[in-house]
Amino acid sequence: MTTLADLTTQDYEILREAAAGKSINLDFQQVRNLLDVEPPLIEAKPIYGFQITKAGEDVVQHGH
């Protein structure tokens, strides 16, 4: 299980871009980091790929 403390600066940048509605490209490790946090910060959506969750948006708004 990943914790918020385990997330990298790049992980947070990905969340900020996703929260801003930008399309993001993720490698396997980034997907794993952002999905392993409880609650997950991104989720898989058919057709759309990965999208930020409400928990992910909260992390972006309130910092880490």
C-alpha positions in Angstrom: 0.0 0.0 0.0 1.3 3.4 -1.0 0.8 6.4 1.4 0.6 10.1 0.5 4.1 10.4 2.0 5.4 7.9 -0.6 4.2 9.9 -3.6 6.8 11.8 -5.6 6.8 15.3 -6.8 6.0 14.0 -10.3 3.0 12.1 -8.9 1.7 15.3 -7.4 2.3 17.2 -10.7 0.3 14.5 -12.5 -2.6 15.0 -10.1 -2.4 18.8 -10.6 -2.6 18.3 -14.4 -5.4 15.8 -14.1 -7.3 18.2 -11.8 -6.9 20.9 -14.4 -8.5 18.7 -17.0 -5.3 18.0 -19.0 -4.7 14.7 -20.7 -1.9 12.8 -18.9 0.4 9.9 -19.8 1.3 7.5 -17.0 3.9 4.9 -16.8 3.3 1.7 -14.8 4.9 3.0 -11.6 2.9 6.2 -11.6 -0.4 4.2 -12.1 0.6 1.9 -9.3 1.5 4.8 -6.9 -1.8 6.7 -7.6 -4.0 3.6 -7.5 -2.4 2.1 -4.4 -3.2 5.0 -2.1 -6.4 4.6 0.0 -8.6 6.0 -1.3 -7.2 5.8 -4.8 -6.3 9.1 -6.4 -7.1 8.0 -9.9 -9.5 5.5 -11.4 -9.7 3.6 -14.7 -12.6 4.7 -16.9 -13.5 2.8 -20.1 -12.6 4.7 -23.2 -11.2 7.7 -21.2 -8.3 5.9 -19.6 -7.4 7.0 -16.1 -9.1 10.0 -14.5 -8.6 11.7 -11.2 -10.9 10.8 -8.3 -12.5 13.1 -5.7 -9.8 12.0 -3.3 -7.2 13.0 -5.9 -8.8 16.4 -6.3 -8.8 16.9 -2.5 -5.1 16.2 -2.4 -4.4 18.8 -5.0 -6.6 21.4 -3.3 -5.3 20.8 0.2 -1.7 20.0 -0.5 0.2 17.0 0.9 
